Amino acid sequence: MLAFFASAATRADVEMPAVFGNRMVIQRGQPVRVWGRADAGEKIAVALAGHTAAATADASGTWSVALPPLQVLPPGAQPLRLEVAGKNKLAFHQILVGDVWLCSGQSNMFFQLRQSARAEADVAAATRPGIRLFSVDRAVADGPQFTCKGKWADCTPETAARFSAVAYFFGLQWQADNGGIPVGLIHSSWGGTTAEAWTPRAVLDADSDLKPILTRWDETMADFPKIKADFEANKERLVAEWKIAVQKAKAEGRMLPAEPRLRTGPGTQYQPAGLYHAMITPLAPFALSGVLWYQGEGNAQRAHQYRKLFPAMIRSWRDLWNRDDLPFLYVQLPNLARQPEPSRSGWAELREAQLRALALPHTAMAVTIDVGDPGDLHPKEKLPVGRRLASAAGSLFGLRPPADGICPYPRSHKIQGREIRVQFSPSTVALRTRDGGEPHGFTIAGTDKQFVPARARLEGNAIVIWSDTVEKPAAARYAWADNPDCNIVSAAGLPASPFRTDDWPEVTFGNR
């Protein structure tokens, strides 16, 4: 902190965070927040689209202004120019007005277009003048950062190829659904990361169920010298094994494994709050349409804890942007073949934790239980993921009926004699089976908690579940497995979320 104030006191030039740059997209319909650093007491003038504002840098050297909301430029209009003047002048050119989305998470959000299914054709077609891309360089920090490394770029085959496939496909669909509106995609993700790395430390410290994350990290830091020595002693063997795994992955066309390195310690992506400070805070309060999030794999061993961690992270980002209504859309984990036991699945519990997060307002979830790759943590089929996020966003923004854009999810249940009736949302959704056959993927149990295969019938937006062998049912489950065989979809073809009606302790219960 002392170093920060010292640098502010000696700095002469006006500085802006990297999220401001040539070719950026400014969010339509919201006040335009512009901020930066300068000498304490320095006068700053800002001009954009005929609007002007002035500010004075405070004692720490920071300043900010808010300009009136802008609308999408009319056809044929010249892109905008943002000018910022203090002791020096900054100018940013070729600015569009449209919708800006922050896209974050771990490896399946980081997964690049060039790695996806049909990559050759999709990359070749990626010249999209109305879409602009901003990639945040991966970094870790101990405290909130003023800026990050990254720059805006036109969407071309060259830039799109290395951009997030999910974000890219979302942008295409969102643009198509909104009459060709300009779209800005800010990509800030890191493979293998846990949600706590994207969450402020104070939030983790304030909750008794989340605080063990910090305790464990602090203990790891104390043991780090030994951890590092052990790694160095085994590095040669690990690298040799990695090279063999790389060749095998190349031969099978799979994503290449990461090179061996220390997986913990100072400066790694697993540091609680480390990515929040380095890769999220430098972006706020840049105006957004919303957030897209694809993560959860890294927390599957602590899925029950994720029930609290994930909503806490969402709220912390909304606090950072000072927007309780900031739309937050996320991807539920897909199918993955790990273990056959349907009632002992950490991935099923993680999906349930994601399902529970819909209790937060202004959220929506894309179900992907049908488009994963049972043999690969990183399925190549990202097009339906991006499209489902766009459909959900459309319903969240009132652009399409909820039943057309929201994947069905359970709203309530009632035990009626030998049957359990589960009502679904959206309330207008009509359920069917994907293949036109009998509903499957269901189990049911009595108070003995012994689940057996169950039958089901569909009644509008409800599912009735029963088994002739369970006289007094206590709980029902659907698609409760790592790689379930299930077939319930909406009339629009969107898959229903896996669920359970009980809350009995499962395999990750108590893991902190």
C-alpha positions in Angstrom: 0.0 0.0 0.0 2.9 2.4 0.8 4.5 1.5 -2.5 1.2 2.3 -4.3 1.0 5.8 -2.7 4.6 6.5 -3.4 4.2 5.6 -7.1 1.0 7.8 -7.2 2.9 10.7 -5.7 5.7 10.6 -8.4 3.6 9.6 -11.5 3.2 12.4 -14.1 1.2 10.9 -16.9 -2.5 10.1 -16.8 -2.9 6.3 -16.9 -5.9 4.2 -17.9 -6.6 0.5 -17.3 -6.0 -1.8 -20.2 -9.7 -2.4 -20.7 -9.9 1.0 -22.3 -8.3 0.8 -25.7 -8.7 1.2 -29.4 -11.5 -0.9 -30.9 -13.2 -1.4 -27.6 -17.0 -1.8 -27.2 -18.9 0.4 -24.8 -22.0 -1.0 -23.2 -25.2 0.5 -24.5 -27.9 2.0 -22.2 -25.7 2.3 -19.1 -23.7 5.2 -17.7 -20.2 5.1 -19.2 -17.7 4.9 -16.3 -14.2 6.1 -17.1 -11.4 6.0 -14.6 -7.7 6.1 -14.2 -4.7 7.4 -12.3 -2.8 10.7 -12.3 -1.0 13.0 -9.9 -2.9 13.8 -6.8 -4.9 17.0 -7.5 -4.5 16.8 -11.2 -7.5 18.0 -13.3 -8.8 15.5 -15.8 -11.1 16.1 -18.8 -13.0 13.4 -20.6 -14.9 13.6 -23.9 -16.9 11.0 -25.7 -19.7 11.3 -28.4 -20.3 15.0 -27.6 -20.4 14.5 -23.9 -17.8 15.8 -21.5 -16.9 15.4 -17.8 -14.2 16.6 -15.5 -12.6 15.1 -12.4 -9.8 15.8 -10.0 -7.5 13.0 -8.9 -7.8 12.3 -5.2 -5.0 12.0 -2.7 -4.2 8.4 -3.9 -4.0 9.6 -7.5 -7.3 8.0 -8.6 -10.1 9.6 -10.5 -13.3 8.6 -12.2 -16.2 10.1 -14.2 -19.6 8.9 -15.4 -20.8 10.0 -18.9 -24.5 9.6 -20.0 -25.6 6.3 -21.5 -25.1 5.8 -25.2 -27.1 3.8 -27.8 -26.0 1.7 -30.7 -24.6 3.8 -33.5 -26.9 4.2 -36.6 -25.9 2.4 -39.8 -23.1 4.3 -41.5 -22.0 6.3 -38.5 -18.3 6.6 -37.8 -17.0 4.8 -34.7 -16.5 6.9 -31.6 -13.3 8.4 -30.1 -12.7 8.7 -26.4 -10.3 11.5 -25.3 -8.8 11.9 -21.8 -6.6 14.8 -21.0 -4.6 15.8 -17.9 -0.9 16.8 -18.0 -0.9 14.4 -21.0 -3.5 13.3 -23.5 -4.9 9.9 -24.3 -7.1 9.1 -27.2 -8.9 5.8 -28.1 -10.3 5.2 -31.6 -12.7 2.9 -33.5 -15.0 2.5 -30.5 -18.4 0.8 -31.0 -21.5 0.8 -28.7 -23.2 -2.5 -28.1 -23.3 -5.3 -25.5 -20.3 -6.3 -23.4 -20.0 -9.7 -21.7 -17.3 -10.8 -19.2 -16.5 -14.5 -19.8 -14.7 -16.3 -17.0 -14.1 -19.7 -15.4 -11.6 -22.5 -15.8 -10.4 -24.8 -18.7 -13.7 -25.3 -20.5 -14.1 -21.5 -20.8 -10.5 -21.2 -21.7 -10.9 -23.9 -24.4 -10.0 -22.3 -27.7 -12.0 -22.2 -30.9 -9.1 -23.8 -32.8 -9.5 -26.9 -30.5 -13.2 -27.3 -30.9 -15.3 -29.5 -33.1 -15.4 -28.2 -36.7 -12.5 -25.9 -35.8 -11.2 -25.5 -39.3 -14.5 -24.3 -40.7 -15.4 -22.2 -37.7 -12.0 -20.4 -37.6 -12.1 -19.8 -41.4 -15.5 -18.1 -41.0 -14.5 -16.0 -38.0 -14.3 -12.6 -39.7 -16.9 -10.8 -37.7 -16.6 -7.0 -37.9 -19.2 -6.3 -35.2 -17.5 -8.5 -32.6 -14.5 -7.3 -30.6 -12.3 -9.5 -28.4 -10.4 -8.7 -25.3 -8.3 -11.4 -23.6 -6.9 -10.9 -20.1 -3.4 -12.3 -19.6 -3.2 -14.8 -16.8 -1.9 -13.4 -13.6 -2.0 -13.7 -9.8 -1.9 -10.9 -7.3 -2.0 -10.5 -3.5 -4.2 -7.4 -3.7 -6.5 -5.6 -6.0 -4.8 -4.4 -9.2 -5.3 -1.2 -11.1 -4.9 -2.8 -14.6 -4.2 -6.1 -16.3 -2.4 -7.1 -19.6 -4.6 -7.3 -22.6 -6.0 -5.4 -25.5 -9.0 -5.2 -27.7 -8.9 -6.7 -31.2 -11.2 -7.2 -34.2 -12.7 -10.7 -34.5 -10.8 -12.4 -37.3 -9.7 -16.0 -38.0 -6.4 -15.2 -36.4 -7.7 -13.7 -33.2 -10.8 -15.9 -32.8 -8.7 -19.1 -33.2 -7.1 -18.6 -29.8 -10.1 -17.1 -28.1 -12.6 -19.0 -25.9 -14.8 -21.2 -28.0 -17.8 -20.9 -25.7 -17.5 -17.1 -25.5 -17.1 -16.9 -29.3 -20.2 -19.0 -30.0 -22.2 -17.1 -27.4 -21.2 -13.8 -29.1 -22.3 -15.1 -32.5 -25.7 -16.1 -31.3 -26.2 -13.0 -29.1 -25.4 -10.8 -32.1 -27.8 -12.7 -34.3 -30.5 -12.6 -31.8 -30.1 -8.8 -31.4 -30.2 -7.6 -34.9 -26.5 -7.6 -35.5 -25.6 -5.4 -32.5 -21.9 -5.0 -31.8 -20.7 -7.4 -29.1 -17.6 -7.0 -26.9 -16.3 -10.2 -25.3 -13.9 -9.9 -22.4 -12.3 -13.3 -21.7 -10.7 -13.8 -18.3 -10.3 -17.5 -17.4 -7.6 -19.9 -16.3 -7.7 -23.7 -16.6 -7.8 -25.9 -13.5 -8.8 -23.1 -11.1 -11.1 -23.2 -8.2 -13.9 -20.7 -7.4 -12.1 -19.5 -4.3 -9.3 -18.1 -6.5 -11.9 -15.8 -8.1 -13.4 -14.8 -4.7 -12.2 -12.0 -2.4 -10.4 -13.2 0.7 -12.6 -11.2 3.0 -15.7 -13.1 1.7 -14.0 -16.5 2.4 -12.9 -15.3 5.8 -16.4 -14.2 6.8 -18.1 -17.6 6.4 -17.2 -20.6 8.8 -17.8 -23.0 5.9 -15.5 -21.2 3.6 -12.8 -20.1 6.0 -11.1 -23.6 6.0 -10.0 -22.8 2.5 -7.8 -20.0 3.8 -6.6 -22.1 6.7 -5.5 -24.9 4.3 -3.8 -22.4 2.1 -1.9 -20.8 4.9 -0.8 -24.2 6.1 0.4 -25.0 2.6 2.4 -21.8 2.5 4.1 -22.8 5.7 5.0 -26.2 4.2 6.0 -24.7 0.8 9.7 -25.1 1.1 9.4 -28.8 1.6 6.8 -29.1 -1.2 9.1 -27.2 -3.6 12.1 -29.5 -2.7 10.0 -32.6 -3.3 8.9 -31.3 -6.7 12.5 -30.5 -7.7 13.6 -33.9 -6.7 11.0 -35.6 -8.9 10.8 -33.1 -11.7 12.9 -35.1 -14.2 10.7 -38.2 -13.8 7.5 -36.1 -14.0 8.6 -34.4 -17.2 9.5 -37.7 -18.9 6.0 -39.0 -18.0 4.4 -35.8 -19.3 6.2 -36.1 -22.7 4.8 -39.6 -23.1 1.3 -38.3 -22.2 1.6 -35.4 -24.7 2.4 -37.8 -27.6 -0.5 -40.0 -26.6 -2.9 -37.1 -26.5 -1.7 -35.9 -29.9 -2.2 -39.3 -31.4 -5.8 -39.4 -30.0 -6.6 -35.8 -30.9 -7.2 -34.8 -27.3 -6.3 -31.6 -25.4 -2.6 -31.7 -24.4 -1.8 -32.2 -20.7 -0.2 -29.4 -18.8 3.5 -29.4 -18.3 4.6 -30.5 -14.8 5.0 -27.6 -12.4 4.3 -26.7 -8.8 0.6 -26.8 -8.4 0.5 -24.7 -5.3 2.5 -22.0 -3.6 3.0 -18.2 -4.1 2.0 -17.0 -7.5 0.0 -20.1 -8.6 -3.6 -19.9 -9.9 -4.9 -21.7 -6.8 -4.2 -18.9 -4.4 -7.5 -17.8 -2.8 -8.5 -14.4 -4.2 -5.4 -14.3 -6.4 -7.2 -14.3 -9.7 -10.0 -12.1 -8.4 -7.4 -9.4 -7.6 -5.4 -9.8 -10.9 -7.9 -10.7 -13.5 -11.3 -9.3 -12.3 -10.8 -6.2 -10.2 -8.9 -4.4 -13.1 -12.1 -4.7 -15.2 -14.5 -3.1 -12.8 -16.6 -1.0 -13.1 -16.4 -1.2 -16.9 -20.1 -1.5 -17.9 -21.3 -5.0 -18.8 -24.4 -6.7 -20.1 -23.6 -9.6 -17.8 -21.2 -12.4 -16.9 -20.7 -15.8 -18.5 -19.2 -18.4 -16.2 -18.0 -22.0 -16.9 -16.3 -23.6 -13.9 -16.9 -26.2 -11.2 -14.6 -29.0 -12.1 -11.9 -27.8 -9.8 -14.4 -27.8 -6.8 -16.0 -31.2 -7.4 -14.3 -32.8 -4.5 -15.9 -30.1 -2.3 -19.2 -29.9 -4.1 -21.3 -29.5 -0.9 -19.2 -26.5 0.0 -19.8 -25.0 -3.4 -23.4 -24.5 -2.4 -22.1 -21.5 -0.4 -18.9 -20.7 -2.3 -20.5 -20.1 -5.7 -23.3 -17.7 -4.6 -20.8 -15.9 -2.4 -18.5 -15.4 -5.4 -21.4 -14.2 -7.6 -22.4 -11.6 -4.9 -18.8 -10.4 -4.6 -18.6 -9.7 -8.3 -21.9 -7.8 -8.1 -20.6 -5.8 -5.2 -17.5 -5.0 -7.2 -19.6 -3.6 -10.0 -22.0 -2.1 -7.5 -24.9 -3.9 -9.4 -27.1 -6.2 -7.5 -28.9 -7.0 -10.8 -25.8 -7.8 -12.8 -26.9 -10.8 -14.9 -24.9 -14.0 -14.2 -25.2 -16.9 -16.5 -23.3 -20.1 -16.0 -22.8 -23.6 -17.4 -23.8 -26.7 -15.4 -21.1 -29.4 -15.6 -21.6 -31.9 -18.5 -21.5 -35.6 -18.4 -18.2 -37.3 -17.8 -17.5 -41.0 -17.2 -15.7 -41.3 -13.9 -17.5 -43.8 -11.7 -20.6 -46.0 -12.2 -22.3 -45.5 -8.9 -25.2 -43.1 -9.5 -25.7 -42.3 -5.8 -22.1 -41.4 -5.0 -21.1 -38.7 -7.5 -19.2 -35.6 -6.6 -20.0 -34.3 -10.1 -23.7 -34.8 -9.5 -23.4 -32.9 -6.2 -21.6 -30.1 -8.0 -24.3 -29.9 -10.6 -26.8 -29.7 -7.7 -24.9 -26.8 -6.1 -25.0 -25.0 -9.5 -28.7 -25.7 -9.7 -29.2 -24.2 -6.2 -27.5 -21.0 -7.3 -30.6 -20.2 -9.4 -32.1 -19.0 -6.1 -30.1 -15.8 -6.7 -32.0 -13.2 -8.8 -30.9 -12.4 -12.3 -29.2 -15.8 -12.8 -29.6 -18.5 -15.5 -28.0 -21.9 -16.1 -27.2 -23.7 -19.3 -27.6 -27.5 -18.8 -25.0 -29.5 -20.8 -25.7 -33.1 -19.5 -26.1 -34.2 -23.1 -23.2 -32.6 -24.9 -20.2 -33.7 -22.8 -17.5 -36.2 -23.8 -17.6 -39.1 -21.3 -14.0 -39.8 -22.0 -12.7 -36.2 -21.9 -12.8 -33.5 -19.3 -12.7 -31.0 -22.1 -15.4 -31.8 -24.6 -14.9 -30.3 -28.1 -18.5 -29.6 -28.7 -18.8 -26.0 -27.5 -21.3 -24.6 -30.1 -24.4 -25.8 -28.2 -22.9 -24.5 -24.9 -22.6 -21.0 -26.3 -26.0 -21.1 -27.9 -27.7 -22.3 -24.7 -26.1 -19.5 -22.8 -27.3 -17.0 -25.4 -30.8 -18.5 -25.3 -30.9 -18.2 -21.5 -29.7 -14.6 -21.7 -32.4 -13.9 -24.2 -35.0 -15.2 -21.8 -33.4 -13.3 -18.9 -33.6 -10.1 -20.9 -37.1 -10.7 -22.0 -36.2 -11.3 -25.6 -37.8 -14.7 -25.9 -40.3 -16.7 -23.8 -38.6 -18.5 -20.8 -39.8 -21.9 -22.0 -37.9 -21.3 -25.3 -34.6 -20.2 -23.7 -34.3 -21.6 -20.1 -33.3 -25.3 -19.6 -36.0 -26.9 -17.4 -35.2 -27.3 -13.7 -37.2 -28.5 -10.7 -39.2 -26.0 -8.8 -40.9 -28.2 -6.1 -42.0 -31.7 -5.3 -44.7 -33.5 -3.4 -45.0 -37.1 -2.3 -48.4 -38.5 -3.3 -49.0 -42.0 -2.1 -46.5 -44.3 -4.0 -45.5 -41.5 -6.3 -43.3 -38.3 -6.2 -44.5 -35.5 -8.3 -41.9 -32.9 -9.4 -42.9 -29.5 -10.8 -40.6 -27.7 -13.2 -39.7 -24.2 -14.1 -40.3 -22.3 -16.3 -43.9 -22.6 -15.4 -44.9 -22.7 -19.1 -42.5 -25.4 -20.1 -43.7 -28.6 -21.6 -41.6 -31.6 -21.0 -40.9 -34.5 -23.5 -38.3 -37.1 -24.1 -35.5 -36.4 -26.6 -35.9 -39.7 -28.4 -39.7 -40.0 -28.1 -39.4 -43.1 -25.9 -40.1 -43.7 -22.2 -38.6 -41.3 -19.7 -35.4 -42.8 -18.1 -32.6 -41.8 -15.8 -34.7 -42.0 -12.6 -34.2 -43.7 -9.2 -36.4 -43.7 -6.1 -35.9 -44.7 -2.5 -37.8 -45.2 0.7 -36.7 -44.1 4.2 -34.0 -46.8 4.0 -32.2 -44.5 1.4 -31.7 -47.5 -0.9 -32.2 -46.2 -4.4 -33.7 -48.5 -7.1 -34.5 -47.8 -10.8 -37.8 -45.9 -11.2 -40.4 -45.3 -13.9 -41.7 -41.9 -14.7 -44.4 -40.2 -16.7 -44.6 -36.6 -18.0 -47.6 -34.4 -17.3 -47.1 -31.0 -18.8 -44.4 -29.3 -16.8 -44.3 -32.1 -14.2 -42.7 -35.5 -13.8 -44.4 -38.2 -11.8 -41.9 -40.9 -10.5 -42.6 -44.3 -8.9 -41.5 -47.9 -8.5 -43.6 -50.9 -7.9 -41.0 -52.1 -5.4 -41.1 -48.9 -3.2 -44.4 -48.6 -1.3 -43.6 -45.5 0.7 -41.2 -43.3 -1.3 -39.1 -40.7 0.4 -36.8 -39.4 -2.4 -36.4 -39.4 -6.1 -33.4 -38.6 -8.3 -32.8 -37.9 -12.0 -29.5 -38.1 -13.9 -27.7 -38.5 -10.6 -24.4 -39.8 -11.9 -21.2 -38.6 -13.5 -22.3 -39.8 -16.9 -26.1 -40.5 -16.7 -28.3 -42.1 -19.2 -31.2 -39.5 -19.3 -33.6 -38.1 -21.9 -35.9 -35.4 -20.6 -36.0 -32.1 -22.6 -38.3 -29.2 -23.1 -40.5 -28.7 -26.1 -37.7 -26.5 -27.4 -35.2 -29.4 -27.0 -33.3 -28.0 -24.0 -32.2 -30.7 -21.6 -33.7 -30.8 -18.1 -31.3 -30.3 -15.2 -30.3 -33.3 -13.1 -31.8 -33.2 -9.6 -32.7 -34.9 -6.4 -35.6 -34.3 -4.0 -33.7 -35.3 -0.9 -30.9 -33.5 0.9 -29.2 -36.6 2.4 -25.5 -36.3 3.1 -23.6 -37.4 0.1 -20.0 -38.2 -0.9 -18.6 -34.6 -0.5 -20.6 -33.7 2.6 -18.2 -32.1 5.2 -15.4 -31.6 2.8 -14.0 -28.1 3.4 
